[in-house]
Amino acid sequence: MQRSIRPKFNAEDDDEDLEQLQREFFEKKTQPSASVVRGPPPTTTKKKSLFAQRRQAAKQDDALASMPALETVDMPALETVDMPALETVDRPALKPVNRPETVPDSSDHVPVSKKMLDLTSLLGNVLGDVTENKVDKVEAPSVRPGTERSKQHVQGFPKPARRSLFKMRMDAKNNPTQPASPAPKKSTTDYEQDNIDRIANMTEEEIEAARKEIMESLSEDSIAMLMNKRQKHVLEDEGEEDLMVMKERYFADVPTEYEKLAWMDSRFDIKAQEQPEQEEMTESDKMFRHTRFDFQGNPVDPNTDLPVHQGLHHHGDEPDKAGYTLAELFHLVRSQMAPQRTMVLNTLTRILRNAKVNRGDEFWDKVLALFLRPDLACTIYLRSAMDDRHLVVLVSAVQAMAALVLEKGDELDQDASLDVEQFNEYFGYVARPQIKIKEHAKGLGEKFAATVDKLRGTEEEEEPEDDAQLAQRDLTQGLLRMDILPRIRYLTSENSELDSKSIGQLVRILIRFARSGAEVCESITDHDLLDQILDWGILRCDWPMTEDDNDDAYPSLAAVRLLTVLAQGSRRVAEQINAKATCLLRYLATSPAAACASLQKRAYALQVETIKLLRVLICYGLVMPALQDLHEPMMSWLRAGLSMNELDDARAATTISLLEISLHAAADPHKTTPPHAIDWHQPTAFIPVILAILRTREPSMVLDAALGYFATLASYIDRFPSVDDTITTADIWKVTMERSTAAVRSCSNSVLRYVQLLGAFATAKTFESDANARLEAAVALVKPIHNRDFLGRLAMWTWTSHVESRSVRIRLWGHGYAAAELETTVGSAHVGTLETQLAQKLVQLCVLERLDSKVASALTTFYLRESQASPLLLDHNGPRLQTLVYPEQQDASPSVTAWVFSPIDEVYHMDKSRLAQSCTHSSAQVIAATLEAAAILLESNVEHDIAVVSLMKVFMVNDKDGEVFWNDRVTRQMNSWLDLLCQRPTDAGSLEAAWRRSSAHIRQPFYQFYQAFVAQYASVSFGHAGFARLLAYVVTQPGSIDYKYLLWSDYRDVLPTIKVKSNELCIGGSTNHNSALLRAYMSAVAEDKVVGAMRQFAVDELLKHADDAPENLKRDIRNLLNNKQ
């Protein structure tokens, strides 16, 4: 009898197999072998069974052989056994099936059991009688112990037929004593095993021969198909139970949760995979992730193994190490726990403060750089912390932001406010923040290319600079973009819960921001911060300061300082302050002696800060109302300056500086706001006491201020000859002569004020002779400081402008005067906008007046740089000033030679240079004039390598008439410079450094410029003698092999045109070489492509390096040299 093909449930298989069979059945859409059809219900008439019908027919057939009658057999009753009820399973309802119609029969229905018995009776003659055994008890089937099947049914559960690799690994891990069960092997058929055995018995040669035969007999497509199929089978075999393969096969659309899968399979452990990549981390990343700090912001020694109860251990990436890394701190600063955020912010604050204090130390400089890295976004985290709703976190966030923004010296305590020497210098009221040199703007060529790309639609859009990137480049601008000003406005409002110390830190942050210039200052006032700070730090404060236990109730020194810095930044802001800050005058009217002893120094500082603010306002021509009421207090301050007291000196010197600037305002009362706010007699009323200071005080800050006051007063002698009823101009000059140079210190400001005083008296005919004599003697004071700083250069210009004869200046100065005045001029030209006016005066006096008018006319545009706006500070014209903030750009050691040759560089970079584009002279005229001017100005002080690079640029310049080196005037000047330069050796490294220093437009490397230089010679020179000489000079100097190989190999065809005599070049010492370069020399010599100095150079190189060459090359060199001799 055929067995059913229907799959049966196997206890050893899980239900996943059944589900797989079901999915395959539906996917293949297989036609079922049978179906159930429900028919109509049967009729009520009982039909006879088929067996009954046959029995009835048999009785009626007498022709059939007689058959034995049915035998009655007593069957024992089956024993009733309690069996568990079958589990009810919900099955889908079967569809009704039409039953096949049967022939109606009236015979009775016979049970199936009777059919079987009757059938046995019919076959009784063959099989005999059937006897049933008597069953007394029915027992459940059992499995004999010890058999393989019994071992698989542990604890009553069948052992799974298949286990995943993960479960097998876990079993082996949990039961280390029991060997892990090997992975089930896939069964193979007989022919597969036969093939495996045959291959195993083959030798390597036989396998290779068979493989070769198969590969030759099959096409490439067939081979590729078989290889892919084999690879697929291998992957399936290896990955049948692989977790990662199952993930890709059954759950490809589900996102991979690596952290949750890592405990099941090590390949999902990302951290373990990242460990080898740590070797590729930069030093900055290693410091960010591995350098640890304690709560005080100090680095933790990684070699110190601290116990857990002593070190700062925590549940981080490395819990066995004490301290926190910056990576952990930057992560925890976003914690949901307020105490944890507070702890992290306090730690970051201390780290930043330590880094700022230790600026210059390599370790701390790197730490500080990490706080500004855009990818770490520390500035964004600290800014976001200021939006915290917890007061304790907010206080810590303010301290952290202050540590990030403020620099050393921004504390603004009372000692810092009383350190006023720099502020009381000449132009000390001008803020000069240091800035980085900005990249040069795009030239016309770059702009044209960008425009074409935009029209074509091929323009590459630059990615916008995000907040963190902007903060790295400019911290102030980055924080302003993060809307820090509105947040500070909220935190400093009247309803703010912040303590006074935290608000004071916010004010200091605003001071730091305000030093950036007019735009930031105006933005601060536009956010109404001026009124809020004025209300918090001045208006709502008690005065005078009589109690030392109520410090927060008294005026804020930082608030007054903020007003001064804002006024420096913008004239518009200064006008608002001038209208609102009259409340500050009470600090001046009340003596500091009224304050308690512990707060007297702070009272002095408030007075000094207020006087500084008044000085800044008068620089704009803004006069605060009721200023004239301060005559008596100011007189008392100056009398106190006669004594040697630090506090009184600071106040007296600042007061004299205020009176000096008031002299300029009083000289033209129409330039003040309001007009005639200051009369001439007001600032001159203090002459007697200031003259007493000049007569009695030793050289000091106060004495320098007195010299400056009288220098300004003497500059208006022609307009106001009468000084005072009791004191005349002659009395002032007499005191000046008595003190002579004994009153002058060696600092730039002191020398400048003394020279200004002498120059002012030299303009009056009465004192002209004596003043000029003392000016000539002052050369000893000017020489040491002539290029030290802005004031030193200003002293140099003041001295040279009054000693009008250049021959006299040369005689007085001695050797090196020409270099000194040129250094001063160039130094002033490289500083920035502050010295624009001074630089123009120095250029006119020390450069252009020395040149021929024709030459000067061609170079005026380049040397004066008249396109730059000048603040006209030297004119003291307050109403025309819009700001007193002029950033200085630090250009390390500006080159005088590069500045003199700068017109050539501007013409060479015609597409980028606005000066060259605005010049009305031709390129040839500018270059010829520059070469003539350089010969006059530089004399023997020329920087050789920069001059060589500048001459190379000349041969690259074209104008409307063609290449400028064909111009006769240019050729004559070039030959003169080549005679000077080609007699001194140099090297490729020096030329590369000179190339970078020679221009602000430089972007390409020197070798790329050298390639263009050689190509220019090959294409347009036609063997020009000067061009060939300069090329031969550069290529024969020591340096990189690439420079020589380019000419001797790639451009070897132009070698015959380089006809330079040996006495026209200074060939450098031993040069680098290799076999390829030596063979290039050999080829040129063998083919007679070089003559003169070039041939001699090649032969010398071959002789010097022949012994170091390989044997075959050495032999070829000797043969060549022997044949050529």
Stockholm file with secondary structure:
# STOCKHOLM 1.0

chainA/1-1125         MQRSIRPKFNAEDDDEDLEQLQREFFEKKTQPSASVVRGPPPTTTKKKSLFAQRRQAAKQDDALASMPALETVDMPALETVDMPALETVDRPALKPVNRPETVPDSSDHVPVSKKMLDLTSLLGNVLGDVTENKVDKVEAPSVRPGTERSKQHVQGFPKPARRSLFKMRMDAKNNPTQPASPAPKKSTTDYEQDNIDRIANMTEEEIEAARKEIMESLSEDSIAMLMNKRQKHVLEDEGEEDLMVMKERYFADVPTEYEKLAWMDSRFDIKAQEQPEQEEMTESDKMFRHTRFDFQGNPVDPNTDLPVHQGLHHHGDEPDKAGYTLAELFHLVRSQMAPQRTMVLNTLTRILRNAKVNRGDEFWDKVLALFLRPDLACTIYLRSAMDDRHLVVLVSAVQAMAALVLEKGDELDQDASLDVEQFNEYFGYVARPQIKIKEHAKGLGEKFAATVDKLRGTEEEEEPEDDAQLAQRDLTQGLLRMDILPRIRYLTSENSELDSKSIGQLVRILIRFARSGAEVCESITDHDLLDQILDWGILRCDWPMTEDDNDDAYPSLAAVRLLTVLAQGSRRVAEQINAKATCLLRYLATSPAAACASLQKRAYALQVETIKLLRVLICYGLVMPALQDLHEPMMSWLRAGLSMNELDDARAATTISLLEISLHAAADPHKTTPPHAIDWHQPTAFIPVILAILRTREPSMVLDAALGYFATLASYIDRFPSVDDTITTADIWKVTMERSTAAVRSCSNSVLRYVQLLGAFATAKTFESDANARLEAAVALVKPIHNRDFLGRLAMWTWTSHVESRSVRIRLWGHGYAAAELETTVGSAHVGTLETQLAQKLVQLCVLERLDSKVASALTTFYLRESQASPLLLDHNGPRLQTLVYPEQQDASPSVTAWVFSPIDEVYHMDKSRLAQSCTHSSAQVIAATLEAAAILLESNVEHDIAVVSLMKVFMVNDKDGEVFWNDRVTRQMNSWLDLLCQRPTDAGSLEAAWRRSSAHIRQPFYQFYQAFVAQYASVSFGHAGFARLLAYVVTQPGSIDYKYLLWSDYRDVLPTIKVKSNELCIGGSTNHNSALLRAYMSAVAEDKVVGAMRQFAVDELLKHADDAPENLKRDIRNLLNNKQ
#=GR chainA/1-1125 SS CCCCCSCCCCTTSCHHHHHHHHHHHHHHTCCCSCCCCCCCCCCSSCCCCHHHHHHHHHHHCTTSCCCCCCCCCCCCCCCCCCCCCCCCCCCCCCCCCCCCCCCCCCSCCCCHHHHHHHHHHHTHHHHCCCCCCCCSCCCCCCCCTTSHHHHHEETTEECCSCCCHHHHHHHHHHCTTSCCCCCCCCCCCHHHHHHHHHHHTSCHHHHHHHHHHHHHHSCHHHHHHHHHHHHHHHHHHHTTTCHHHHHHHHCTTSCCCHHHHTTTCGGGCHHHHHSGGGGGCCHHHHHHHHCEECTTSCBCCTTCCCCTTTSCCCSSSCTTSCSEEHHHHHHHTTCSCHHHHHHHHHHHHHHHHHHHHTTTCHHHHHHHHHHTCTTTTHHHHHHHHTTCSSHHHHHHHHHHHHHHHCCTTCCCCHHHHHCCTTTTSTTTTSBCCEECCCCCCCCHHHHHHHHHHHHHTCCCCCCCCCHHHHHHHCHHHHHHHTTHHHHHHHHTSTTCCCCHHHHHHHHHHHHHHHTTCHHHHHHHHHTTHHHHHHIIIIITSCSSCCCTTCGGGSCCHHHHHHHHHHHHHCHHHHHHHHHHGGGGHHHHHSCGGGSCGGGHHHHHHHHHHHHHHHHHHHHTTBCCTTGGGGHHHHHHHHHHTTSCCHHHHHHHHHHHHHHHHHHHHHHSGGGSBSTTCSCTHHHHTTHHHHHHHHHHCCSSHHHHHHHHHHHHHHTTTTTCCCCCSSCCHHHHHHHHHHHGGGGCCSSHHHHHHHHHHHHHHHTSTTTHHHHHHHHHHTHHHHGGGTTTSHHHHHHHHHHHHHSCCHHHHHHHHCTTHHHHHHHHHHHHHTTCGGGHHHHHHHHHHHTGGGSCHHHHHHHHHHHHCTTSCCCCGGGTCGGGCCCSBCCEECCSSCCHHHHHTHHHHHHHTTTTCHHHHHCCSCHHHHHHHHHHHHHHHTTTCCCHHHHHHHHHHHTTCEETTEEGGGSHHHHHHHHHHHHHHTTSCCCHHHHHHHHHHTCSSCCSCHHHHHHHHHHHHHHHCTTCHHHHHHHHHHHTSSSCHHHHHIIIIITGGGGGGCCCCGGGCCCCSCCCCCHHHHHHHHHHHHTTCCCHHHHHHHHHHHHHHTTTSCHHHHHHHHHHHHHHC
#=GC SS_cons          CCCCCSCCCCTTSCHHHHHHHHHHHHHHTCCCSCCCCCCCCCCSSCCCCHHHHHHHHHHHCTTSCCCCCCCCCCCCCCCCCCCCCCCCCCCCCCCCCCCCCCCCCCSCCCCHHHHHHHHHHHTHHHHCCCCCCCCSCCCCCCCCTTSHHHHHEETTEECCSCCCHHHHHHHHHHCTTSCCCCCCCCCCCHHHHHHHHHHHTSCHHHHHHHHHHHHHHSCHHHHHHHHHHHHHHHHHHHTTTCHHHHHHHHCTTSCCCHHHHTTTCGGGCHHHHHSGGGGGCCHHHHHHHHCEECTTSCBCCTTCCCCTTTSCCCSSSCTTSCSEEHHHHHHHTTCSCHHHHHHHHHHHHHHHHHHHHTTTCHHHHHHHHHHTCTTTTHHHHHHHHTTCSSHHHHHHHHHHHHHHHCCTTCCCCHHHHHCCTTTTSTTTTSBCCEECCCCCCCCHHHHHHHHHHHHHTCCCCCCCCCHHHHHHHCHHHHHHHTTHHHHHHHHTSTTCCCCHHHHHHHHHHHHHHHTTCHHHHHHHHHTTHHHHHHIIIIITSCSSCCCTTCGGGSCCHHHHHHHHHHHHHCHHHHHHHHHHGGGGHHHHHSCGGGSCGGGHHHHHHHHHHHHHHHHHHHHTTBCCTTGGGGHHHHHHHHHHTTSCCHHHHHHHHHHHHHHHHHHHHHHSGGGSBSTTCSCTHHHHTTHHHHHHHHHHCCSSHHHHHHHHHHHHHHTTTTTCCCCCSSCCHHHHHHHHHHHGGGGCCSSHHHHHHHHHHHHHHHTSTTTHHHHHHHHHHTHHHHGGGTTTSHHHHHHHHHHHHHSCCHHHHHHHHCTTHHHHHHHHHHHHHTTCGGGHHHHHHHHHHHTGGGSCHHHHHHHHHHHHCTTSCCCCGGGTCGGGCCCSBCCEECCSSCCHHHHHTHHHHHHHTTTTCHHHHHCCSCHHHHHHHHHHHHHHHTTTCCCHHHHHHHHHHHTTCEETTEEGGGSHHHHHHHHHHHHHHTTSCCCHHHHHHHHHHTCSSCCSCHHHHHHHHHHHHHHHCTTCHHHHHHHHHHHTSSSCHHHHHIIIIITGGGGGGCCCCGGGCCCCSCCCCCHHHHHHHHHHHHTTCCCHHHHHHHHHHHHHHTTTSCHHHHHHHHHHHHHHC
//
